[in-house]
């Protein structure tokens, strides 16, 4: 963050060299903001740095790789961000919790064998979507139920889906 402040001169004297060095130090620890800042600096002509598309791509690719890994290595600290407009009653009505009638209806449909409902419940619990508190263990049980009892290829995962379709 300090790199961006020194680069833009926000509250401090603009010091491009210091900004670049601070960004390099943070990038060594795979800090995404620093990687993004360095990618931008090498993509555009910023502070006299030469344009280097290959280096800019390397910085951007590092961020993309980290983000992809984060999607597959879910932790409780991660938050699923949804756009909710307070003036849109239809979208607001979809915000729920585990005791809300929409969530309970989806669970009922899942118990009755609706694979799509089982997926929706699992997804809401896994990512904490639509106002539901994240619960990875319960989400895993719903995905497992979809895979084992409902023989749902989506709940099984992409690799198992291909295997299931060949049988």
C-alpha positions in Angstrom: 0.0 0.0 0.0 2.8 2.4 0.8 4.1 1.9 -2.7 0.8 3.2 -4.2 0.8 6.1 -1.8 4.4 7.1 -2.8 3.6 6.6 -6.4 0.5 8.8 -6.4 1.8 11.3 -3.8 -1.3 10.7 -1.6 -0.5 12.3 1.7 3.2 12.1 1.1 5.7 13.6 -1.3 5.6 11.7 -4.6 8.7 9.5 -4.8 8.6 7.1 -7.8 11.8 5.3 -7.1 10.8 4.6 -3.5 7.4 3.5 -4.7 9.0 1.1 -7.2 11.4 -0.4 -4.6 8.6 -0.8 -2.0 6.4 -2.5 -4.7 9.3 -4.9 -5.5 9.8 -5.8 -1.9 6.1 -6.5 -1.5 6.0 -8.4 -4.8 8.6 -10.8 -3.4 6.1 -11.8 -0.8 3.4 -12.2 -3.6 1.4 -9.2 -2.4 -1.3 -8.8 -5.0 -1.6 -5.0 -4.8 2.1 -4.7 -5.3 2.0 -7.2 -8.2 -0.9 -5.3 -9.8 1.0 -2.0 -9.3 4.1 -3.3 -10.9 2.2 -4.8 -13.7 0.5 -1.5 -14.3 3.9 0.3 -14.1 5.4 -1.9 -16.8 2.2 -2.1 -18.9 1.9 1.7 -19.1 4.7 4.2 -19.2 4.6 5.2 -15.5 7.4 7.2 -13.7 9.8 6.7 -16.6 9.8 2.9 -16.4 10.1 1.4 -19.9 7.1 -0.5 -21.2 7.7 -4.2 -20.9 4.6 -6.3 -21.8 6.3 -9.6 -20.9 7.2 -8.4 -17.4 3.7 -6.9 -17.0 2.2 -10.1 -18.1 4.3 -12.1 -15.6 3.0 -9.8 -12.7 -0.6 -10.2 -13.9 -0.3 -13.9 -14.4 1.0 -14.3 -10.8 -2.1 -12.6 -9.5 -4.3 -14.8 -11.7 -2.6 -17.9 -10.5 -3.0 -16.9 -6.8 -6.7 -16.1 -7.4 -7.3 -19.4 -9.1 -5.6 -21.3 -6.2 -7.7 -19.4 -3.7 -10.9 -20.6 -5.4 -9.8 -24.2 -4.9 -8.3 -23.8 -1.4 -11.3 -22.2 0.4 -10.7 -20.8 3.8 -13.1 -19.2 6.3 -11.4 -15.9 5.8 -12.5 -15.7 2.2 -15.8 -13.8 1.5 -18.1 -14.2 -1.4 -18.9 -10.7 -2.7 -22.4 -10.2 -4.1 -23.9 -7.0 -5.5 -27.0 -6.2 -3.5 -28.9 -3.0 -4.3 -31.0 -1.7 -1.4 -33.5 -0.2 -3.8 -34.2 -3.5 -5.6 -36.8 -5.4 -3.6 -36.6 -8.5 -5.8 -32.9 -8.9 -5.1 -33.3 -8.1 -1.4 -36.0 -10.8 -1.1 -33.4 -13.3 -2.2 -31.1 -12.5 0.7 -31.7 -15.2 3.2 -30.3 -17.2 6.1 -30.5 -20.9 7.1 -33.9 -20.3 8.8 -35.4 -18.3 6.0 -38.3 -20.0 4.0 -36.3 -19.9 0.7 -33.4 -21.8 2.2 -35.8 -24.2 3.9 -37.7 -24.8 0.6 -34.4 -25.6 -1.2 -33.5 -28.1 1.6 -36.9 -29.7 1.2 -36.5 -30.0 -2.5 -33.0 -31.4 -2.0 -34.4 -34.1 0.4 -37.0 -34.9 -2.3 -34.2 -35.6 -4.7 -33.8 -32.4 -6.7 -30.1 -32.3 -7.6 -30.2 -28.6 -8.5 -31.6 -27.7 -5.1 -28.9 -29.8 -3.4 -26.3 -28.0 -5.4 -27.8 -24.6 -4.5 -27.9 -25.4 -0.8 -24.3 -26.7 -0.9 -23.1 -23.7 -2.9 -24.8 -21.2 -0.6 -23.3 -22.9 2.5 -19.8 -23.3 0.9 -19.4 -19.7 -0.3 -21.7 -18.0 2.2 -24.0 -16.7 -0.6 -27.2 -14.8 -0.4 -26.7 -14.0 3.3 -26.1 -17.6 4.5 -23.3 -18.0 6.9 -20.5 -20.1 5.4 -20.4 -23.7 6.7 -17.9 -25.8 4.7 -18.5 -29.0 6.6 -22.3 -28.9 6.0 -21.7 -27.9 2.4 -19.5 -30.9 1.9 -22.3 -33.2 3.3 -24.7 -31.7 0.8 -22.3 -32.1 -2.1 -21.6 -35.7 -1.0 -25.4 -36.4 -0.8 -25.8 -35.0 -4.3 -23.0 -37.2 -5.6 -23.7 -40.4 -3.8 -27.5 -40.6 -3.3 -28.6 -38.5 -6.3 -25.7 -39.5 -8.5 -25.4 -35.9 -9.6 -22.3 -35.4 -11.8 -22.0 -31.7 -10.8 -21.8 -32.6 -7.2 -19.3 -35.3 -7.9 -16.9 -32.8 -9.6 -15.7 -32.4 -13.1 -13.3 -35.3 -13.2 -15.9 -37.7 -11.8 -18.5 -36.2 -14.1 -16.6 -37.2 -17.2 -16.1 -40.7 -15.8 -19.8 -41.0 -14.8 -20.9 -40.0 -18.3 -18.7 -42.7 -19.9 -20.4 -45.4 -17.9 
